């Protein structure tokens, strides 16, 4: 199998690339190609190799950044995805979408992800990722700031957090079930309130453009691929209790 991973140097793409590289070392007949801005190529202009499967992860992410520069988000998330889907009409495409698509009117990022899902293709999976985490989360995201001891406030949002390894397991399950297609959530189906993670931090209530609650519908992945998330965010927080304890009432005045 010949596979293209766009965004292969990103948070999810890096780990997925490692997994497929390990399979190649173990003798599996797989060839992998990558496109990523970090290697000087991008989905809008790069030469596109002929492959059997595309795992399209490349995108601009982030709510606030999308408000500042909606044009760039349109170019990458809509026009870039359109180029991928139109070029690979005969290949299967696993396309990273977002839980934000459930409320696409809230911000430009959500809107571009929603529009990307409307681009016609006969063999595509639009994977609506929920909030992915691990010890080295994407720069600027909640867990990145948490581990850097850089959090200044917390919100009352309710989030479905999915561990990076579970996310990669889900993508591999889809690779191994080639007849599956459609649009669906990938998450745990469980939520946690953000202010329960660091209850002593000041609470920010004014967060325009952000969803108040995210929770994945897990039945599709369970019924089609036999996949469910194995890891719980509560267990992860217990494993890293020393980080959570850093944010205590001795350091922060609660608003």
N, C-alpha and C positions, 0 to 999 in steps of 0.2 A: 504494500500500500504506500502511495506517495501522499504526503500530508503537508499542507501549508499552514503555519501558525502565524497570523498577523498579531503584532504586539507581543512577540515572543520574548522580549526583554522586560516586559511589565511584571506586575505583582503576580498575576495568575499565570501569565505566559511563561515566565522563567521556571516556575515549578513544573508546569506541564511539559516544557522542553526537556527538563531533567528526567522526567518519567519516560518519555519516548526514547531518549538517548540510552537509558538503562535497558529498555527493551531491545534496542538495536545491538547493544553489547552482549545481550543474552541470546542473540541469534535470530531474533524476529525479523522478518523481511519487510522492514519499514524504511522509508526515506523521508526525512523531514527538511522543510525549507522554512525560512523565517523572514518576515518583513517587520522592521521596527525603526522608528525615528532615531533611536539610540545607536543604531548601526548605520545611519545616514540614508535610510530608505523610508519611503512612506507609501501608504496605500493609494494615494492620489496619482503618483508618478512612477512607482517602481515597476520593473518588468515582472510580470506575473507568470510563474512557472506552471506547467501543466501538471495537475495533481488529481487524485481521486477524491480527496477530502480537504475541505478548508475549515479550520477552526479560527473564526474571525473574532479576535479579541481587541484589536486596535481601536481606540476611541479616545476622545477627550472626555474626561469625567469631572464631576464636581458641580454642585449647584451654584455656588457664589461666583465661581470663575465663568460659568456659562452666562450669567447675567452681565458680567463685565465685557465679554467678548462673544456674543451669540453668533457672529459671522463665522468665526473659526470653528465653533461647534457644528454649525451647519455643514461647512466644507468637509470636515473629517467624518462626522457621524452619519450624515445623510449622503453627501456626494461620494465620499470614500466607500461607504457600504454599497451604494448603488453600483459603483465601478466593480467591486468584488462580485456582487451577485450577477451582474450582467456578463462579466467575463466567464464566470464559472457556472453557466447555466446547465451544463451536463454533469457537474460534480455535486456532491452533497456538501452543504454548508451548515456548520454549527455556528450560529451568530450570537454573540453576547449582547443581550439586551439588559434591561434594568427593572427593578421593582418600581422605580419611579414612573414607569409607563402607566401604572394604574391610575395616576393623576397627572396626565401629560400637560395640563394647563398651568401647572405651578411654576415652572421655570424652563428656560431654553434647553437645558440638558435633557429633561424629561421629554420635551417636545420633539427633539431631534431623534431620540431613541424610539419614540412612538412612530414617527414618520418612517424611520428605517424599517420598521416592521411591516409597513404597507408596500414596500417594494416587491413586486411579484417575482416568485421563483418557485419552481416545481418541487424542489427537494431541500427545504431549509428547515432548521430548528431555530426558533428565536428563544433563547434561554434568558429568562428574566431573573438575573442574578439578584439575590438579596445581599445584605452587607457582609462582605468577606473579611475575615480577620485571621491573624496569627501574631507571633511575637515580633515580626518585622513587617507590619502592615504598610500599605501604600503611603507615601509621604503626604503629610497634611491631614490624614484621616484620623478618626478618633483614637484608635489603638496606637498609631504612630505617636500622637501627642501624649497619650497615657504613659507609654514606656519611656518617652523622653522627659517625663515629668514636666510637661509644658502645658497641661490643661489649666485654664483659668476659670472656667465655668462649666456647668452641665445643663442639660435641658430635660424636659419632662416627656420627651419623645419615647415611643415604644418601638423597639427594633427587633427584627429577626436576623440574628447574627449566624453566619455559616462559616465554619473553619475552612481555611484554604485547602487542607487535605480532603475534606468532604467535597468541596467544589470540584477538585480535580478528579475525585472518584466519580462524581456525577458525569463529568465530561467524558471520561473513559467509558462509562456505562453506555452513553449515547453512541460513542464510536463503535462499541461492540454490539449495538442493536441498529444495524444500518437501515432498517425499514421505518424507524420512528421519525416522524416529522410533525411540525406544528409549533404553536406558541404556548409557553408554559413557564411556571415559576420554578426556580431552584433555590430552596432554602430549607429550614428545619421544620417550619410549621409551628414554632414556639417563639415567644417574644420575651424581652426583658425591658423594664423601664430604665432609661439612661440614668436617672437620678438615684436608682437603687445601686448602681455601680460605685458611684462616688457621692454618697448622700451629704457629705459635709461641704461640698463645693457650692459656690453661689449658683443660683438657677437663672438662666436666661430664658425669658418667655418670648421675646421678639425675635423670631427666626423665619422671616418671610421666605416663601418659596420652598420650604421643606415640608415633607409629609409628617403628620403627627404619629402615624402608626404604619408599620410594615409587617406583614405576616404572610409567608408563602403558602400557597395551596399545594400540597405535596402529593396528591393522589395520582397525578399524571405520571410523574417519574417512578412512583412505586408500582403502578399497574403496568406501565410500558417497559420499564427497564429493571424492575425489582430493586430499585435504589432508594434508600432513605439515609439521611444524615446520621452519623454515629456519635458525634461529639457535641457536648453541651457547653454553652457559654459559661454556665455557673461553675462547671468543673475547671475550665480554663482559668477563671478568675481565682479559684481556690489555689491552683497551682502557682499563681503569680500574686499571692496575697501581699507580699512585701511591696509590690508596686501600688496596689490599691490602698494599702495602709498609709502610703506616703501622703495621700490626699486626706488629711485629717483636720479636725476642727482646731487643732493647735496652730495650724498654719493659715487657715482661711476663715474669714468672717462670713458667716452665712447670711445671705440676703433674705 
